[in-house]
């Protein structure tokens, strides 16, 4: 086998250089990686102790998510589409013969660029299978029946019975709604900024609550329930961005939660499992979903790696 010897800076940033041997077939792939990406790639190559046989990729609307097993341990990663060329190079180095199982709306884009064998998996099927697997890994109790709620760009609901999941309903309200309305109302288009501002805002500045209608009388239902989302906005000359984003987050949470508890009631289950890209790292949304779900007599749970359910499901699909 023909190999090349090249030198790279120490990954520990000590200033030293180290020689590594790169197979000829992989040298060109490594050569075109950026220095930072090269260091990361080499570190990952050193960490891999067994060949990767299968890789799951979820090609979503804005991000690529990847899942694979190494020594029976699940690994997950997130990439932007700008990183797709580097991801393809990475795959060609560490798993040139692995079967790449792809799901998601942009799966064709990945399929066209990956040189390894590719298998496309239906998105709903992959998401449900991945969520069921993660639920078994993460849940502290066994759930034979529950409602799975994937809050991604939109929202899909599934009935999980043992290991079988059936999609039962969905809505266009989800993470895409949050991003779209946030931009229209405040000009903010970064997810982290939206979440941070929403956490500081007060929904009650814009939402009409039940107690606002009945005041000074005692309302027949909890006063903190929302009577009308943005019901106070018409009488205001201006609103703070953080209050608007808190109100948008609340509207999304209540819409998703109401669909979930109605689905739970229809199928005689109490446990509702929330996951997806819009929930991950979104403390205001998670908090509202938790409180509202409990208020309607159901038990809310959250998957910590739930945003990778599509990639995990694609990985596991047979």
Rosetta blueprint (number, residue, H / E / L):
1 X L
2 X L
3 X E
4 X E
5 X E
6 X E
7 X E
8 X E
9 X E
10 X L
11 X L
12 X L
13 X L
14 X L
15 X L
16 X L
17 X E
18 X E
19 X E
20 X E
21 X E
22 X E
23 X E
24 X H
25 X H
26 X H
27 X H
28 X H
29 X H
30 X H
31 X H
32 X L
33 X L
34 X L
35 X H
36 X H
37 X H
38 X H
39 X H
40 X H
41 X H
42 X H
43 X H
44 X H
45 X H
46 X H
47 X H
48 X L
49 X L
50 X L
51 X L
52 X L
53 X L
54 X E
55 X E
56 X E
57 X E
58 X E
59 X E
60 X L
61 X L
62 X L
63 X E
64 X E
65 X E
66 X E
67 X E
68 X E
69 X E
70 X E
71 X L
72 X L
73 X E
74 X E
75 X E
76 X E
77 X E
78 X E
79 X E
80 X E
81 X H
82 X H
83 X H
84 X H
85 X H
86 X H
87 X H
88 X H
89 X H
90 X H
91 X H
92 X H
93 X H
94 X H
95 X L
96 X L
97 X L
98 X L
99 X E
100 X E
101 X E
102 X E
103 X E
104 X L
105 X L
106 X L
107 X H
108 X H
109 X H
110 X H
111 X H
112 X H
113 X H
114 X L
115 X L
116 X L
117 X L
118 X E
119 X E
120 X E
121 X L
122 X L
123 X H
124 X H
125 X H
126 X H
127 X H
128 X H
129 X H
130 X H
131 X H
132 X H
133 X H
134 X H
135 X H
136 X H
137 X H
138 X H
139 X L
140 X L
141 X L
142 X L
143 X L
144 X L
145 X E
146 X E
147 X E
148 X E
149 X E
150 X E
151 X E
152 X L
153 X L
154 X L
155 X E
156 X E
157 X E
158 X E
159 X E
160 X E
161 X E
162 X L
163 X L
164 X E
165 X E
166 X E
167 X E
168 X E
169 X E
170 X E
171 X E
172 X L
173 X L
174 X L
175 X H
176 X H
177 X H
178 X H
179 X H
180 X H
181 X H
182 X H
183 X H
184 X H
185 X H
186 X H
187 X L
188 X L
189 X L
190 X L
191 X H
192 X H
193 X H
194 X H
195 X H
196 X H
197 X H
198 X H
199 X H
200 X H
201 X L
202 X L
203 X H
204 X H
205 X H
206 X L
207 X L
208 X E
209 X E
210 X H
211 X H
212 X H
213 X H
214 X H
215 X L
216 X L
217 X L
218 X L
219 X L
220 X L
221 X L
222 X L
223 X L
224 X L
225 X L
226 X E
227 X E
228 X E
229 X L
230 X L
231 X L
232 X L
233 X H
234 X H
235 X H
236 X L
237 X L
238 X L
239 X L
240 X L
241 X H
242 X H
243 X H
244 X H
245 X H
246 X H
247 X H
248 X H
249 X H
250 X H
251 X H
252 X H
253 X H
254 X H
255 X H
256 X H
257 X H
258 X H
259 X H
260 X H
261 X H
262 X H
263 X H
264 X H
265 X H
266 X H
267 X L
268 X L
269 X L
270 X L
271 X E
272 X E
273 X E
274 X E
275 X E
276 X L
277 X L
278 X L
279 X L
280 X L
281 X L
282 X L
283 X H
284 X H
285 X H
286 X H
287 X H
288 X H
289 X H
290 X H
291 X H
292 X H
293 X H
294 X H
295 X H
296 X L
297 X L
298 X L
299 X E
300 X E
301 X E
302 X E
303 X L
304 X L
305 X L
306 X H
307 X H
308 X H
309 X H
310 X H
311 X H
312 X H
313 X H
314 X H
315 X H
316 X H
317 X L
318 X L
